[in-house]
Amino acid sequence: MQVITQGIQALIVLIGLSIPIIVIAVIYYIKKRFEHRQIMAAIEKGTPLSELKPARKTGPAWIKSITAGIALLLMSLPFLYIFLGPLIHSGYTEEGRLVPFGILFAIGLAFFIRGLLLRKAQKQLSISDRSKNNPE
């Protein structure tokens, strides 16, 4: 009987955690459906699509890459502490337990390095654009 009770409790927790994800997915679906209807109505009327919604102003890509890299690097640290801590204290080493840390750390490091390279490239492009616009 205790196993059934634990199963029901686990099911309730899973349902509770999945409800926000389902709500977000439904809202996203309804929003995309509305946008599609709006575009189809504009096409039927002959309205240019550029008038429907203004272009999004986005920041530089390097900022997003560095932010994602730092976030993933920080997310990998708890895995290192959770999995490596007990292994050090027990003297038992099992490399397979460090896989989540390694994956998150490698992806985070790749995003961080990509952001730094994009930032450097953007600076070089802006310097070359300035020199082309202001020939002396």
C-alpha positions as CSV (number, residue, x, y, z in Angstrom):
1,M,0.0,0.0,0.0
2,Q,2.9,2.3,0.8
3,V,4.3,1.8,-2.8
4,I,1.0,2.9,-4.3
5,T,0.9,6.0,-2.1
6,Q,4.5,6.9,-3.1
7,G,3.6,6.4,-6.8
8,I,0.6,8.7,-6.5
9,Q,2.7,11.3,-4.7
10,A,5.3,11.2,-7.5
11,L,2.5,11.5,-10.1
12,I,1.1,14.6,-8.3
13,V,4.6,16.2,-8.3
14,L,5.2,15.4,-12.0
15,I,1.7,16.8,-12.9
16,G,2.4,19.9,-10.8
17,L,5.7,20.5,-12.5
18,S,4.4,19.9,-16.0
19,I,1.3,22.2,-15.8
20,P,3.3,25.4,-16.3
21,I,5.1,23.9,-19.3
22,I,1.8,22.9,-20.8
23,V,0.3,26.3,-20.2
24,I,3.2,28.1,-21.8
25,A,3.0,25.7,-24.8
26,V,-0.7,26.3,-25.3
27,I,-0.2,30.1,-25.0
28,Y,2.6,30.0,-27.6
29,Y,0.5,27.9,-29.9
30,I,-2.5,30.2,-29.7
31,K,-0.2,33.2,-30.3
32,K,1.4,31.7,-33.4
33,R,-2.1,30.7,-34.7
34,F,-3.3,34.3,-34.3
35,E,-0.3,35.7,-36.1
36,H,-0.8,33.2,-38.9
37,R,-4.4,34.3,-39.3
38,Q,-3.4,37.9,-39.2
39,I,-0.8,37.3,-42.0
40,M,-3.3,35.4,-44.1
41,A,-5.9,38.2,-43.8
42,A,-3.2,40.8,-44.7
43,I,-2.3,38.8,-47.8
44,E,-5.9,38.5,-48.9
45,K,-6.3,42.3,-48.5
46,G,-3.1,43.0,-50.3
47,T,-1.5,44.8,-47.3
48,P,2.3,44.6,-47.2
49,L,3.5,42.3,-44.4
50,S,6.1,44.8,-43.2
51,E,3.2,46.9,-41.8
52,L,1.9,44.1,-39.7
53,K,4.6,43.9,-37.0
54,P,7.6,46.1,-36.6
55,A,11.1,44.5,-36.8
56,R,12.4,43.3,-33.4
57,K,15.3,45.2,-32.0
58,T,17.8,42.7,-30.9
59,G,21.1,43.2,-29.1
60,P,24.4,42.0,-30.3
61,A,24.8,38.2,-30.7
62,W,27.9,38.2,-28.6
63,I,26.0,39.3,-25.5
64,K,23.6,36.4,-25.8
65,S,26.4,33.9,-26.3
66,I,28.4,35.1,-23.3
67,T,25.2,35.2,-21.2
68,A,24.3,31.6,-22.2
69,G,27.9,30.5,-21.6
70,I,28.1,31.9,-18.1
71,A,24.7,30.5,-17.3
72,L,25.7,27.0,-18.4
73,L,29.0,27.2,-16.6
74,L,27.2,28.1,-13.4
75,M,24.7,25.4,-13.9
76,S,27.5,22.8,-14.2
77,L,29.0,23.7,-10.8
78,P,26.2,22.0,-8.7
79,F,26.7,18.8,-10.7
80,L,30.4,18.9,-9.9
81,Y,29.7,19.4,-6.2
82,I,26.8,16.8,-6.1
83,F,28.7,14.1,-7.9
84,L,32.3,14.7,-7.1
85,G,31.9,15.5,-3.4
86,P,30.7,12.0,-2.2
87,L,33.3,10.4,-4.5
88,I,36.2,12.2,-2.9
89,H,35.0,11.5,0.6
90,S,34.4,7.8,0.0
91,G,37.7,7.3,-2.0
92,Y,35.6,5.6,-4.8
93,T,36.1,7.1,-8.2
94,E,33.6,6.6,-11.0
95,E,34.1,8.8,-14.0
96,G,30.7,8.1,-15.5
97,R,29.1,10.2,-12.7
98,L,30.8,13.3,-14.0
99,V,29.2,13.2,-17.4
100,P,26.4,15.8,-16.7
101,F,29.1,18.2,-15.4
102,G,31.3,17.6,-18.4
103,I,28.5,18.2,-20.9
104,L,27.2,21.4,-19.4
105,F,30.7,22.7,-18.8
106,A,31.8,22.0,-22.4
107,I,28.7,23.6,-23.9
108,G,29.0,26.6,-21.6
109,L,32.6,27.1,-22.3
110,A,31.9,26.8,-26.1
111,F,29.2,29.5,-25.8
112,F,31.4,31.8,-23.8
113,I,34.3,31.5,-26.2
114,R,32.0,32.0,-29.1
115,G,30.7,35.2,-27.5
116,L,34.2,36.5,-27.0
117,L,35.1,35.8,-30.6
118,L,31.9,37.5,-31.9
119,R,32.7,40.5,-29.7
120,K,36.2,40.7,-31.1
121,A,34.9,40.4,-34.7
122,Q,32.2,43.0,-34.1
123,K,34.8,45.5,-32.8
124,Q,37.0,44.9,-35.8
125,L,34.1,45.3,-38.2
126,S,33.1,48.6,-36.6
127,I,36.6,49.9,-36.7
128,S,36.9,49.0,-40.4
129,D,33.5,50.6,-41.1
130,R,34.6,53.8,-39.4
131,S,37.8,53.9,-41.5
132,K,35.8,53.4,-44.7
133,N,33.3,56.2,-43.8
134,N,35.9,58.7,-42.8
135,P,38.8,58.5,-45.3
136,E,41.4,61.0,-44.4
